Amino acid sequence: MLMTVRPLPLPDPGTPPLTSASSFLAWQARRQWGVLSVAVTLGIITFLAQAVMPYALGHALDEGLEQGLGRELVKWAGFMLAAGTVQVVASAFGHRYDVENWLRAAFSVSQLVGNKVSRSGDAVTETIPTGEVVATVASDSGRIGEFFFNSARFIGSLVAYIAVAILMLVTSLKLGIIVAIGLPVVAAILGLLVKPLQARQSAQREASGRLTTLGADTVSGLRILRGIGGEAVFTNRYRAQSQRVRAAAVRVATTQSYLDALQVLLPGLFVALVLWIAAQQAITGEITPGQLVTFYGYAAFLSWPLQNLTQTLQITTRAVVSSRKIIKVLEVVPAAGHEPGTAPAPQPGAVLRDETTGVTLAPGRIVALVSERPDDSANVATRMGRFNDDAEAATPVHLGGTALREIDKAVLRERIVVAEATSHLFSGVLRDELDVRDRATDDEIYAALVVSDAQDVLDSTPDGLAGELPEKGRSLSGGQRQRVALARALLTEAEYLILVEPTSAVDAHTEARIAERLVAARAGRSTLIVTASPLVLDHVDEVIVLRDDEVIARATHRELLAGVGEAHDHYRSVVGRSLAEEPAHSGATTPDTDESSQEVTR
């Protein structure tokens, strides 16, 4: 039995209800109803085929005892062979769909969380610790998948139990009642341990999430901790939290061990009871020897559905705990700047304008923005990238007369790219790190590396473009990371490219080469460079001078240096400070400086 399933990831993971864990799980079940229905159907067939085996075996035994090797015995033997074949085939295909359900649910939940994080920005980590978010994808999504993996097995067990109970009631009312009532009683006793198990699993999940967060914070801030002598304190905190996680895990394991022991003991006692009563009835002639074998087979068989039932309780408990964690992430209100836009995007060639300062980026122009306070110019770049709609309400930015906050974010990100001063890199293949839009050829990547003067990165990375970068690109120097980030921004081919201090971590000779190549590479496309470096300013089409959130001058670098007036004096003082710092910045023996001292504070 085969069916066509939608490939992962899904084009649209949907919008789940966030009212409760049960509503979330029911919503996910509806989302994968087709695959789930096939798996459940195959699960029912598998268990029913197994359930009829004792019935057929009992009849075969009675027929053999009464008539010897004859037609009826062969018929029941053939029936058993057919049932066994059906069970094997249904089980094989059923497992395939069980796994499909697991993967579909787990990956869909991961996709939901990933989309939420990408849309919500900093709001997620401001509300929920980073470790909690990571654990949601790493473990909670898998537990949701496990719940759906087990669904077919549980429903098949339930149907088989009902069918067997009916057959036993018809054959022997006394034994049928014992089976029909006894197994639910056993399940209820086992269920008494589920609530404390759920509470302890939830506590362990909380403690584990805090441990992950503490570990991530400690590792990322290790350099600072060394500087202030706080490594021992934070190590002790991690050790203490680790012990809390261990203690919580021991409590979970203790409850789980009781449950596992009772899962073996109670069904075993139940089978012994049924066999004893059935043997007494067989001796008195109330049931035949074949029916005795049938009842024993049913009692033994029903321990399997019982184990599935108790296992389902455990899996469901974990799924409920995980669903609540996932809902907590999905409930985070997106940060401002992530609301869907409603206005159509302006046609290409529109002017990008910051209304607060009057800074404009015209079509095809390469412009530099200079301010004595780097924060002011960086804020302009932030607004032009639509990172915060609340701020834009007071400090609006327009593209061709349309407010950025009214334009669809996906369209806006395609057309406007902001590369901030901090060059954050990700782990993975260098080619993937550079080509974030997955459309550049190798030749185009090489050309971008030439523009950013980052060819040496290929030599320092084993296997070149196919080489792996470690976390945050820590194998590269500060200047190399900055130049890789510049190449990455160039490869977006954005209609409007805004670069914040793109050369602050390189020496003067490298900066001059980058400035010349950058202007040539972006010729004819709108580019805004936030910088006070004369080596860059001398190449751009126009320099905009900003003071106290007001544009006080617009001209070329040379015109501003040669001009007369307060604005020109102010410009020369700002650029002069850069010139005064140039000797330290241009040392030929130190090609890359540590960019941590050059970051623009937002």
Secondary structure, 3 states (H helix, E strand, C coil): CCCCCCCCCCCCCCCCCCCCHHHHHHHHHHHCHHHHHHHHHHHHHHHHHHHHHHHHHHHHHHHHHHHCCCHHHHHHHHHHHHHHHHHHHHHHHHHHHHHHHHHHHHHHHHHHHHHHHHHHCHHHHHHCCHHHHHHHHHHHHHHHHHHHHHHHHHHHHHHHHHHHHHHHHHHCHHHHHHHHHHHHHHHHHHHCCHHHHHHHHHHHHHHHHHHHHHHHHHHHCHHHHHHHCCHHHHHHHHHHHHHHHHHHHHHHHHHHHHHHHHHHHHHHHHHHHHHHHHHHHHHHCCCCHHHHHHHHHHHHHHHHHHHHHHHHHHHHHHHHHHHHHHHHHHCCCCCCCCCCCCECCCCCCCCEEECCCCCEECCCCEEEEEECCHHHHHHHHHHHCCCCHHHHHHCCEEECCEEHHHECHHHHHHHEEEECCCCCCCCEEHHHHHCCCCCCCHHHHHHHHHHCCCHHHHHHCCCHHHCEECHHHCCCCHHHHHHHHHHHHHHCCCCEEEEECCCCCECHHHHHHHHHHHHHHCCCCEEEEECCCHHHHCCCCEEEEEECCEEEEEECHHHHHHCCCHHHHHHHHHHHHHHHHHHHHCCCCCCECCHHHCCCCC
